[in-house]
Amino acid sequence: MDFISDLEYGGIKKMIVFNDSYKSEGFEIGIEEANKILIDLGLHLEYKFIEDYVSDNGEYAYTLTVEKRKEPVDAKQMDLL
């Protein structure tokens, strides 16, 4: 319930860090597949790669934002997006 409330007030933004490029590529593919499922719920996962990020945890970092679409989109229309 708190998750939905937070979405209504601008979204939830988190950072995710990988220490392996294969894992980061899998993350991108997974997000695209998850968006296909979430589209009927009016939700969208937006990710952005952070250039030049380096830490002890890894060097492949992304910000991940869960967005609530103003109007749900029918999955049949997804190819049109």
Short mmCIF file of the C-alpha atoms (twelve columns), coordinates in Angstrom:
data_MODEL
# 
_entry.id   MODEL 
# 
loop_
_atom_site.group_PDB 
_atom_site.id 
_atom_site.type_symbol 
_atom_site.label_atom_id 
_atom_site.label_alt_id 
_atom_site.label_comp_id 
_atom_site.label_asym_id 
_atom_site.label_seq_id 
_atom_site.Cartn_x 
_atom_site.Cartn_y 
_atom_site.Cartn_z 
_atom_site.pdbx_PDB_model_num 
ATOM 1  C CA . MET A 1  0.000  0.000  0.000   1 
ATOM 2  C CA . ASP A 2  2.820  2.462  0.784   1 
ATOM 3  C CA . PHE A 3  4.348  1.553  -2.568  1 
ATOM 4  C CA . ILE A 4  1.281  2.742  -4.464  1 
ATOM 5  C CA . SER A 5  1.018  5.912  -2.352  1 
ATOM 6  C CA . ASP A 6  4.630  6.758  -3.150  1 
ATOM 7  C CA . LEU A 7  3.949  6.247  -6.842  1 
ATOM 8  C CA . GLU A 8  1.109  8.735  -6.758  1 
ATOM 9  C CA . TYR A 9  3.479  11.410 -5.454  1 
ATOM 10 C CA . GLY A 10 6.108  11.310 -8.174  1 
ATOM 11 C CA . GLY A 11 7.469  7.775  -8.271  1 
ATOM 12 C CA . ILE A 12 10.061 5.707  -6.486  1 
ATOM 13 C CA . LYS A 13 13.701 6.041  -7.506  1 
ATOM 14 C CA . LYS A 14 16.443 3.592  -6.517  1 
ATOM 15 C CA . MET A 15 20.011 2.937  -7.606  1 
ATOM 16 C CA . ILE A 16 21.196 -0.536 -8.574  1 
ATOM 17 C CA . VAL A 17 24.888 -1.446 -8.967  1 
ATOM 18 C CA . PHE A 18 26.381 -4.514 -10.683 1 
ATOM 19 C CA . ASN A 19 29.976 -5.727 -10.623 1 
ATOM 20 C CA . ASP A 20 29.603 -7.658 -13.875 1 
ATOM 21 C CA . SER A 21 28.668 -6.417 -17.352 1 
ATOM 22 C CA . TYR A 22 26.716 -9.607 -18.143 1 
ATOM 23 C CA . LYS A 23 24.510 -9.045 -15.100 1 
ATOM 24 C CA . SER A 24 23.891 -5.436 -16.126 1 
ATOM 25 C CA . GLU A 25 22.906 -6.527 -19.650 1 
ATOM 26 C CA . GLY A 26 20.518 -9.065 -18.137 1 
ATOM 27 C CA . PHE A 27 19.062 -6.311 -15.968 1 
ATOM 28 C CA . GLU A 28 18.250 -4.194 -19.036 1 
ATOM 29 C CA . ILE A 29 16.611 -7.136 -20.804 1 
ATOM 30 C CA . GLY A 30 14.662 -8.024 -17.656 1 
ATOM 31 C CA . ILE A 31 13.347 -4.478 -17.277 1 
ATOM 32 C CA . GLU A 32 12.063 -4.458 -20.847 1 
ATOM 33 C CA . GLU A 33 10.282 -7.779 -20.276 1 
ATOM 34 C CA . ALA A 34 8.845  -6.587 -16.942 1 
ATOM 35 C CA . ASN A 35 7.453  -3.492 -18.665 1 
ATOM 36 C CA . LYS A 36 5.452  -5.745 -20.986 1 
ATOM 37 C CA . ILE A 37 3.745  -7.229 -17.930 1 
ATOM 38 C CA . LEU A 38 3.303  -3.948 -16.041 1 
ATOM 39 C CA . ILE A 39 1.773  -2.058 -18.953 1 
ATOM 40 C CA . ASP A 40 -1.752 -3.356 -18.220 1 
ATOM 41 C CA . LEU A 41 -1.414 -2.060 -14.645 1 
ATOM 42 C CA . GLY A 42 -0.481 1.402  -15.828 1 
ATOM 43 C CA . LEU A 43 3.065  1.098  -14.464 1 
ATOM 44 C CA . HIS A 44 6.410  1.554  -16.185 1 
ATOM 45 C CA . LEU A 45 9.986  0.893  -15.070 1 
ATOM 46 C CA . GLU A 46 12.425 3.503  -16.336 1 
ATOM 47 C CA . TYR A 47 16.166 2.902  -16.015 1 
ATOM 48 C CA . LYS A 48 19.166 5.063  -16.795 1 
ATOM 49 C CA . PHE A 49 22.795 3.965  -16.928 1 
ATOM 50 C CA . ILE A 50 25.083 6.130  -14.787 1 
ATOM 51 C CA . GLU A 51 28.241 6.939  -16.769 1 
ATOM 52 C CA . ASP A 52 31.639 6.819  -15.017 1 
ATOM 53 C CA . TYR A 53 30.287 5.244  -11.809 1 
ATOM 54 C CA . VAL A 54 32.923 3.389  -9.763  1 
ATOM 55 C CA . SER A 55 32.657 2.047  -6.215  1 
ATOM 56 C CA . ASP A 56 33.627 -0.968 -4.151  1 
ATOM 57 C CA . ASN A 57 30.244 -2.513 -5.037  1 
ATOM 58 C CA . GLY A 58 30.765 -2.364 -8.805  1 
ATOM 59 C CA . GLU A 59 30.985 -0.093 -11.772 1 
ATOM 60 C CA . TYR A 60 27.758 -0.748 -13.680 1 
ATOM 61 C CA . ALA A 61 25.158 1.459  -12.002 1 
ATOM 62 C CA . TYR A 62 21.625 2.394  -12.946 1 
ATOM 63 C CA . THR A 63 18.883 4.510  -11.512 1 
ATOM 64 C CA . LEU A 64 15.553 2.740  -11.569 1 
ATOM 65 C CA . THR A 65 12.295 4.649  -11.350 1 
ATOM 66 C CA . VAL A 66 8.819  3.160  -11.057 1 
ATOM 67 C CA . GLU A 67 6.377  5.433  -12.821 1 
ATOM 68 C CA . LYS A 68 2.623  5.396  -12.851 1 
ATOM 69 C CA . ARG A 69 1.235  6.173  -16.280 1 
ATOM 70 C CA . LYS A 70 -1.574 8.670  -16.441 1 
ATOM 71 C CA . GLU A 71 -3.704 6.196  -18.372 1 
ATOM 72 C CA . PRO A 72 -3.168 2.427  -18.549 1 
ATOM 73 C CA . VAL A 73 -2.153 1.189  -21.983 1 
ATOM 74 C CA . ASP A 74 -3.579 -1.995 -23.436 1 
ATOM 75 C CA . ALA A 75 -0.826 -4.583 -23.989 1 
ATOM 76 C CA . LYS A 76 -2.036 -4.946 -27.590 1 
ATOM 77 C CA . GLN A 77 -0.958 -1.344 -28.169 1 
ATOM 78 C CA . MET A 78 2.537  -1.929 -26.828 1 
ATOM 79 C CA . ASP A 79 4.058  -2.380 -30.300 1 
ATOM 80 C CA . LEU A 80 2.841  1.129  -31.080 1 
ATOM 81 C CA . LEU A 81 4.854  2.725  -28.240 1 
# 
